[in-house]
Amino acid sequence: MAKNVKVSLKRQVFSYSGLWLATGVIFAIAEYIRVLLASYEMNSMFVSFCAGFILFIPLVSLLLHPVILVAPENRVLRTKSSLLANIGIVFVVQVLFFLIWITDAIAMYSIYVDQTSFLAKAFNITSENTANLSTEFFVFNLFLAWFFALLSLVIGLLPCLIARLKNQGVVGNFMASFSYAKQYKKRFSGYSLLIAASVILPLLYVKWLFIFSFPVVLALVIVQLGKQYLQTALMS
């Protein structure tokens, strides 16, 4: 028992330390982009990048996997071997999310920077309103941040949790994930809102708060979600 507690403590220290380190890396990237956009007088586009940072959640969530979905009687991992499968799933999802982010960034650049692009001509955007982003654009990116957080939980995190407990194959894990998220849609909507707020609001208004808000909210959401899914799975 003492050995299991010691292993569990080491696992938690490793996971949470990695989470803080990953948060620091994301913060450094955010600050670099903030300065770069400011140099081109495009500060108002920063909110779009903030929404994109949320797409890192599936990758970052791997750091918390050792502290979720454990057997309650001895706090040991139920299926250690499935962690490699989880990494594969997250890698595929992360590549997909990266393509989504790049597509969004290219669209924003084409519309608000490159006035000769097809999109700029389609929206009849002239040089007078370059980077003059409207309130609608800001609200849209807030919604996008929430949607990205929801995607990160449903197709980035939950399939891995399901695979840890009862691997149903890649397709089966994703189907089970969508089914569970649909059953508890209000819970997932609330979790996504918390994650989006922990990223967008600090980076826009109190940037240093991000180093505290993001890892704390993400850890609470992921660990709680893991416990809830485990409880639901054991009761079914």
BALOBA-1460 file (C-alpha; in Angstrom, 3 decimals):
// residues 236
<rec num="1" residu="m" x="0.000" y="0.000" z="0.000"/>
<rec num="2" residu="a" x="2.814" y="2.430" z="0.926"/>
<rec num="3" residu="k" x="4.562" y="1.610" z="-2.341"/>
<rec num="4" residu="n" x="1.400" y="2.329" z="-4.342"/>
<rec num="5" residu="v" x="0.951" y="5.671" z="-2.578"/>
<rec num="6" residu="k" x="4.560" y="6.596" z="-3.320"/>
<rec num="7" residu="v" x="4.185" y="5.701" z="-7.004"/>
<rec num="8" residu="s" x="0.926" y="7.648" z="-7.197"/>
<rec num="9" residu="l" x="2.578" y="10.706" z="-5.630"/>
<rec num="10" residu="k" x="5.483" y="10.570" z="-8.090"/>
<rec num="11" residu="r" x="3.002" y="10.232" z="-10.931"/>
<rec num="12" residu="q" x="1.097" y="13.312" z="-9.793"/>
<rec num="13" residu="v" x="4.261" y="15.377" z="-9.369"/>
<rec num="14" residu="f" x="5.384" y="14.441" z="-12.865"/>
<rec num="15" residu="s" x="1.990" y="15.168" z="-14.416"/>
<rec num="16" residu="y" x="1.369" y="18.523" z="-12.794"/>
<rec num="17" residu="s" x="4.966" y="19.675" z="-13.336"/>
<rec num="18" residu="g" x="4.641" y="18.815" z="-17.011"/>
<rec num="19" residu="l" x="1.359" y="20.725" z="-17.155"/>
<rec num="20" residu="w" x="2.968" y="23.885" z="-15.741"/>
<rec num="21" residu="l" x="5.874" y="23.526" z="-18.171"/>
<rec num="22" residu="a" x="3.499" y="23.142" z="-21.143"/>
<rec num="23" residu="t" x="1.582" y="26.208" z="-19.941"/>
<rec num="24" residu="g" x="4.823" y="28.181" z="-19.899"/>
<rec num="25" residu="v" x="5.579" y="27.129" z="-23.477"/>
<rec num="26" residu="i" x="2.106" y="28.160" z="-24.687"/>
<rec num="27" residu="f" x="2.453" y="31.475" z="-22.844"/>
<rec num="28" residu="a" x="5.827" y="32.136" z="-24.505"/>
<rec num="29" residu="i" x="4.338" y="31.408" z="-27.944"/>
<rec num="30" residu="a" x="1.395" y="33.705" z="-27.167"/>
<rec num="31" residu="e" x="3.691" y="36.559" z="-26.139"/>
<rec num="32" residu="y" x="5.804" y="36.167" z="-29.265"/>
<rec num="33" residu="i" x="2.682" y="36.324" z="-31.450"/>
<rec num="34" residu="r" x="1.392" y="39.308" z="-29.457"/>
<rec num="35" residu="v" x="4.608" y="41.264" z="-30.093"/>
<rec num="36" residu="l" x="4.698" y="40.202" z="-33.751"/>
<rec num="37" residu="l" x="1.116" y="41.341" z="-34.367"/>
<rec num="38" residu="a" x="1.797" y="44.625" z="-32.563"/>
<rec num="39" residu="s" x="4.738" y="45.310" z="-34.872"/>
<rec num="40" residu="y" x="2.358" y="45.086" z="-37.832"/>
<rec num="41" residu="e" x="-0.375" y="47.054" z="-36.007"/>
<rec num="42" residu="m" x="-2.662" y="44.025" z="-36.051"/>
<rec num="43" residu="n" x="-3.271" y="43.685" z="-32.307"/>
<rec num="44" residu="s" x="-6.982" y="43.046" z="-32.804"/>
<rec num="45" residu="m" x="-6.228" y="39.718" z="-34.500"/>
<rec num="46" residu="f" x="-4.653" y="38.348" z="-31.319"/>
<rec num="47" residu="v" x="-8.009" y="37.017" z="-30.090"/>
<rec num="48" residu="s" x="-8.084" y="34.640" z="-33.065"/>
<rec num="49" residu="f" x="-4.751" y="33.165" z="-32.022"/>
<rec num="50" residu="c" x="-5.942" y="32.883" z="-28.417"/>
<rec num="51" residu="a" x="-8.805" y="30.715" z="-29.620"/>
<rec num="52" residu="g" x="-6.306" y="28.619" z="-31.556"/>
<rec num="53" residu="f" x="-4.195" y="27.952" z="-28.453"/>
<rec num="54" residu="i" x="-7.077" y="25.900" z="-27.065"/>
<rec num="55" residu="l" x="-6.402" y="23.330" z="-29.775"/>
<rec num="56" residu="f" x="-3.260" y="22.349" z="-27.859"/>
<rec num="57" residu="i" x="-5.431" y="20.800" z="-25.133"/>
<rec num="58" residu="p" x="-5.458" y="17.205" z="-26.505"/>
<rec num="59" residu="l" x="-1.655" y="17.207" z="-26.555"/>
<rec num="60" residu="v" x="-1.335" y="18.836" z="-23.140"/>
<rec num="61" residu="s" x="-3.961" y="16.492" z="-21.669"/>
<rec num="62" residu="l" x="-1.583" y="13.542" z="-22.171"/>
<rec num="63" residu="l" x="0.415" y="14.903" z="-19.245"/>
<rec num="64" residu="l" x="-2.587" y="14.383" z="-16.963"/>
<rec num="65" residu="h" x="-3.423" y="10.854" z="-18.065"/>
<rec num="66" residu="p" x="-1.330" y="9.203" z="-15.319"/>
<rec num="67" residu="v" x="-3.564" y="10.746" z="-12.625"/>
<rec num="68" residu="i" x="-6.934" y="9.857" z="-14.151"/>
<rec num="69" residu="l" x="-8.855" y="6.622" z="-14.600"/>
<rec num="70" residu="v" x="-7.119" y="4.702" z="-11.862"/>
<rec num="71" residu="a" x="-8.421" y="1.837" z="-9.788"/>
<rec num="72" residu="p" x="-9.881" y="3.415" z="-6.627"/>
<rec num="73" residu="e" x="-8.773" y="0.544" z="-4.386"/>
<rec num="74" residu="n" x="-5.026" y="0.892" z="-4.971"/>
<rec num="75" residu="r" x="-4.583" y="3.981" z="-7.164"/>
<rec num="76" residu="v" x="-2.733" y="2.130" z="-9.909"/>
<rec num="77" residu="l" x="-3.305" y="2.537" z="-13.625"/>
<rec num="78" residu="r" x="-5.870" y="0.140" z="-15.020"/>
<rec num="79" residu="t" x="-4.328" y="-0.289" z="-18.457"/>
<rec num="80" residu="k" x="-0.830" y="1.118" z="-18.790"/>
<rec num="81" residu="s" x="-0.319" y="-0.289" z="-22.262"/>
<rec num="82" residu="s" x="-3.213" y="1.738" z="-23.684"/>
<rec num="83" residu="l" x="-1.261" y="4.942" z="-23.021"/>
<rec num="84" residu="l" x="0.665" y="4.349" z="-26.260"/>
<rec num="85" residu="a" x="-2.620" y="3.974" z="-28.127"/>
<rec num="86" residu="n" x="-3.784" y="7.224" z="-26.547"/>
<rec num="87" residu="i" x="-0.689" y="8.996" z="-27.828"/>
<rec num="88" residu="g" x="-1.494" y="7.761" z="-31.332"/>
<rec num="89" residu="i" x="-5.091" y="8.977" z="-31.104"/>
<rec num="90" residu="v" x="-4.029" y="12.370" z="-29.766"/>
<rec num="91" residu="f" x="-1.401" y="12.703" z="-32.495"/>
<rec num="92" residu="v" x="-4.031" y="12.213" z="-35.210"/>
<rec num="93" residu="v" x="-6.451" y="14.615" z="-33.514"/>
<rec num="94" residu="q" x="-3.704" y="17.182" z="-32.971"/>
<rec num="95" residu="v" x="-2.738" y="17.130" z="-36.651"/>
<rec num="96" residu="l" x="-6.409" y="17.647" z="-37.560"/>
<rec num="97" residu="f" x="-6.693" y="20.547" z="-35.119"/>
<rec num="98" residu="f" x="-3.490" y="22.088" z="-36.458"/>
<rec num="99" residu="l" x="-4.965" y="22.049" z="-39.966"/>
<rec num="100" residu="i" x="-8.129" y="23.726" z="-38.611"/>
<rec num="101" residu="w" x="-6.044" y="26.422" z="-36.945"/>
<rec num="102" residu="i" x="-3.879" y="27.018" z="-40.022"/>
<rec num="103" residu="t" x="-6.972" y="27.264" z="-42.217"/>
<rec num="104" residu="d" x="-8.476" y="29.849" z="-39.863"/>
<rec num="105" residu="a" x="-5.217" y="31.827" z="-39.781"/>
<rec num="106" residu="i" x="-4.893" y="31.786" z="-43.586"/>
<rec num="107" residu="a" x="-8.484" y="32.968" z="-43.939"/>
<rec num="108" residu="m" x="-7.917" y="35.843" z="-41.506"/>
<rec num="109" residu="y" x="-4.680" y="36.815" z="-43.244"/>
<rec num="110" residu="s" x="-6.285" y="36.697" z="-46.676"/>
<rec num="111" residu="i" x="-9.212" y="38.848" z="-45.588"/>
<rec num="112" residu="y" x="-7.479" y="41.431" z="-43.400"/>
<rec num="113" residu="v" x="-3.893" y="41.568" z="-44.701"/>
<rec num="114" residu="d" x="-3.594" y="40.467" z="-48.317"/>
<rec num="115" residu="q" x="-5.976" y="42.791" z="-50.103"/>
<rec num="116" residu="t" x="-5.432" y="41.053" z="-53.454"/>
<rec num="117" residu="s" x="-6.571" y="37.634" z="-52.247"/>
<rec num="118" residu="f" x="-9.739" y="35.942" z="-53.438"/>
<rec num="119" residu="l" x="-11.319" y="36.181" z="-49.978"/>
<rec num="120" residu="a" x="-10.520" y="39.870" z="-49.685"/>
<rec num="121" residu="k" x="-12.166" y="40.546" z="-53.029"/>
<rec num="122" residu="a" x="-15.131" y="38.336" z="-52.175"/>
<rec num="123" residu="f" x="-15.801" y="40.341" z="-49.001"/>
<rec num="124" residu="n" x="-15.007" y="43.652" z="-50.719"/>
<rec num="125" residu="i" x="-12.362" y="44.549" z="-48.140"/>
<rec num="126" residu="t" x="-10.242" y="47.611" z="-48.904"/>
<rec num="127" residu="s" x="-6.991" y="48.912" z="-47.465"/>
<rec num="128" residu="e" x="-8.859" y="51.353" z="-45.229"/>
<rec num="129" residu="n" x="-10.149" y="48.568" z="-42.970"/>
<rec num="130" residu="t" x="-7.078" y="46.354" z="-42.820"/>
<rec num="131" residu="a" x="-7.025" y="44.680" z="-39.408"/>
<rec num="132" residu="n" x="-9.985" y="46.786" z="-38.376"/>
<rec num="133" residu="l" x="-11.788" y="43.894" z="-36.817"/>
<rec num="134" residu="s" x="-15.376" y="44.371" z="-35.762"/>
<rec num="135" residu="t" x="-17.211" y="43.408" z="-32.615"/>
<rec num="136" residu="e" x="-18.771" y="40.546" z="-34.553"/>
<rec num="137" residu="f" x="-15.307" y="39.168" z="-35.268"/>
<rec num="138" residu="f" x="-14.421" y="39.330" z="-31.567"/>
<rec num="139" residu="v" x="-17.643" y="37.583" z="-30.516"/>
<rec num="140" residu="f" x="-17.166" y="34.979" z="-33.242"/>
<rec num="141" residu="n" x="-13.718" y="34.124" z="-31.887"/>
<rec num="142" residu="l" x="-15.098" y="33.809" z="-28.375"/>
<rec num="143" residu="f" x="-17.616" y="31.300" z="-29.710"/>
<rec num="144" residu="l" x="-14.803" y="29.613" z="-31.649"/>
<rec num="145" residu="a" x="-12.778" y="29.288" z="-28.432"/>
<rec num="146" residu="w" x="-15.707" y="27.550" z="-26.722"/>
<rec num="147" residu="f" x="-16.216" y="25.283" z="-29.739"/>
<rec num="148" residu="f" x="-12.510" y="24.391" z="-29.887"/>
<rec num="149" residu="a" x="-12.597" y="23.539" z="-26.167"/>
<rec num="150" residu="l" x="-15.639" y="21.317" z="-26.746"/>
<rec num="151" residu="l" x="-13.901" y="19.559" z="-29.639"/>
<rec num="152" residu="s" x="-10.783" y="19.090" z="-27.527"/>
<rec num="153" residu="l" x="-12.773" y="17.351" z="-24.808"/>
<rec num="154" residu="v" x="-15.040" y="15.239" z="-27.020"/>
<rec num="155" residu="i" x="-12.657" y="14.035" z="-29.734"/>
<rec num="156" residu="g" x="-9.297" y="14.827" z="-28.154"/>
<rec num="157" residu="l" x="-9.575" y="13.673" z="-24.548"/>
<rec num="158" residu="l" x="-12.605" y="11.458" z="-24.011"/>
<rec num="159" residu="p" x="-11.700" y="8.746" z="-26.581"/>
<rec num="160" residu="c" x="-8.419" y="8.293" z="-24.710"/>
<rec num="161" residu="l" x="-10.219" y="7.946" z="-21.382"/>
<rec num="162" residu="i" x="-12.539" y="5.358" z="-22.891"/>
<rec num="163" residu="a" x="-9.597" y="3.435" z="-24.333"/>
<rec num="164" residu="r" x="-7.968" y="3.377" z="-20.898"/>
<rec num="165" residu="l" x="-11.009" y="1.710" z="-19.365"/>
<rec num="166" residu="k" x="-12.365" y="-0.461" z="-22.162"/>
<rec num="167" residu="n" x="-10.738" y="-0.146" z="-25.556"/>
<rec num="168" residu="q" x="-13.369" y="-0.514" z="-28.283"/>
<rec num="169" residu="g" x="-11.087" y="0.277" z="-31.199"/>
<rec num="170" residu="v" x="-10.476" y="3.710" z="-32.692"/>
<rec num="171" residu="v" x="-13.916" y="4.084" z="-34.268"/>
<rec num="172" residu="g" x="-15.684" y="2.541" z="-31.278"/>
<rec num="173" residu="n" x="-13.893" y="4.867" z="-28.860"/>
<rec num="174" residu="f" x="-14.920" y="7.935" z="-30.844"/>
<rec num="175" residu="m" x="-18.525" y="6.734" z="-31.140"/>
<rec num="176" residu="a" x="-18.668" y="6.080" z="-27.398"/>
<rec num="177" residu="s" x="-17.186" y="9.528" z="-26.795"/>
<rec num="178" residu="f" x="-19.863" y="11.273" z="-28.858"/>
<rec num="179" residu="s" x="-22.574" y="9.221" z="-27.180"/>
<rec num="180" residu="y" x="-21.349" y="10.126" z="-23.687"/>
<rec num="181" residu="a" x="-20.929" y="13.810" z="-24.572"/>
<rec num="182" residu="k" x="-24.447" y="13.899" z="-26.004"/>
<rec num="183" residu="q" x="-25.819" y="12.333" z="-22.846"/>
<rec num="184" residu="y" x="-24.110" y="14.972" z="-20.670"/>
<rec num="185" residu="k" x="-24.092" y="17.905" z="-23.106"/>
<rec num="186" residu="k" x="-24.736" y="20.544" z="-20.438"/>
<rec num="187" residu="r" x="-21.764" y="19.304" z="-18.427"/>
<rec num="188" residu="f" x="-19.492" y="19.381" z="-21.478"/>
<rec num="189" residu="s" x="-20.769" y="22.818" z="-22.483"/>
<rec num="190" residu="g" x="-19.944" y="24.130" z="-19.014"/>
<rec num="191" residu="y" x="-16.494" y="22.548" z="-18.984"/>
<rec num="192" residu="s" x="-15.757" y="24.001" z="-22.420"/>
<rec num="193" residu="l" x="-16.829" y="27.457" z="-21.288"/>
<rec num="194" residu="l" x="-14.508" y="27.265" z="-18.278"/>
<rec num="195" residu="i" x="-11.559" y="26.230" z="-20.440"/>
<rec num="196" residu="a" x="-12.246" y="28.933" z="-23.034"/>
<rec num="197" residu="a" x="-12.515" y="31.602" z="-20.323"/>
<rec num="198" residu="s" x="-9.261" y="30.422" z="-18.676"/>
<rec num="199" residu="v" x="-7.428" y="31.012" z="-21.967"/>
<rec num="200" residu="i" x="-9.112" y="33.972" z="-23.672"/>
<rec num="201" residu="l" x="-9.725" y="36.359" z="-20.767"/>
<rec num="202" residu="p" x="-6.278" y="36.149" z="-19.129"/>
<rec num="203" residu="l" x="-4.326" y="36.382" z="-22.404"/>
<rec num="204" residu="l" x="-6.353" y="39.393" z="-23.539"/>
<rec num="205" residu="y" x="-6.598" y="41.357" z="-20.291"/>
<rec num="206" residu="v" x="-4.355" y="39.949" z="-17.520"/>
<rec num="207" residu="k" x="-1.739" y="37.934" z="-19.384"/>
<rec num="208" residu="w" x="0.260" y="36.636" z="-16.391"/>
<rec num="209" residu="l" x="-2.920" y="35.181" z="-14.913"/>
<rec num="210" residu="f" x="-2.896" y="32.646" z="-17.758"/>
<rec num="211" residu="i" x="0.023" y="30.786" z="-16.140"/>
<rec num="212" residu="f" x="-2.224" y="30.096" z="-13.147"/>
<rec num="213" residu="s" x="-5.728" y="29.907" z="-14.632"/>
<rec num="214" residu="f" x="-5.094" y="27.552" z="-17.545"/>
<rec num="215" residu="p" x="-3.343" y="24.656" z="-15.717"/>
<rec num="216" residu="v" x="-5.649" y="24.847" z="-12.693"/>
<rec num="217" residu="v" x="-8.872" y="24.863" z="-14.739"/>
<rec num="218" residu="l" x="-7.603" y="22.220" z="-17.165"/>
<rec num="219" residu="a" x="-6.484" y="19.902" z="-14.363"/>
<rec num="220" residu="l" x="-9.768" y="20.282" z="-12.488"/>
<rec num="221" residu="v" x="-11.855" y="19.674" z="-15.606"/>
<rec num="222" residu="i" x="-9.892" y="16.692" z="-16.898"/>
<rec num="223" residu="v" x="-9.490" y="14.928" z="-13.558"/>
<rec num="224" residu="q" x="-13.148" y="15.513" z="-12.693"/>
<rec num="225" residu="l" x="-14.276" y="14.311" z="-16.121"/>
<rec num="226" residu="g" x="-12.156" y="11.197" z="-15.742"/>
<rec num="227" residu="k" x="-13.676" y="10.398" z="-12.363"/>
<rec num="228" residu="q" x="-17.203" y="11.004" z="-13.630"/>
<rec num="229" residu="y" x="-16.722" y="8.789" z="-16.657"/>
<rec num="230" residu="l" x="-15.200" y="6.037" z="-14.561"/>
<rec num="231" residu="q" x="-18.131" y="6.177" z="-12.149"/>
<rec num="232" residu="t" x="-20.633" y="6.105" z="-15.012"/>
<rec num="233" residu="a" x="-18.854" y="3.204" z="-16.701"/>
<rec num="234" residu="l" x="-18.740" y="1.143" z="-13.509"/>
<rec num="235" residu="m" x="-22.459" y="1.674" z="-12.910"/>
<rec num="236" residu="s" x="-23.458" y="0.623" z="-16.427"/>
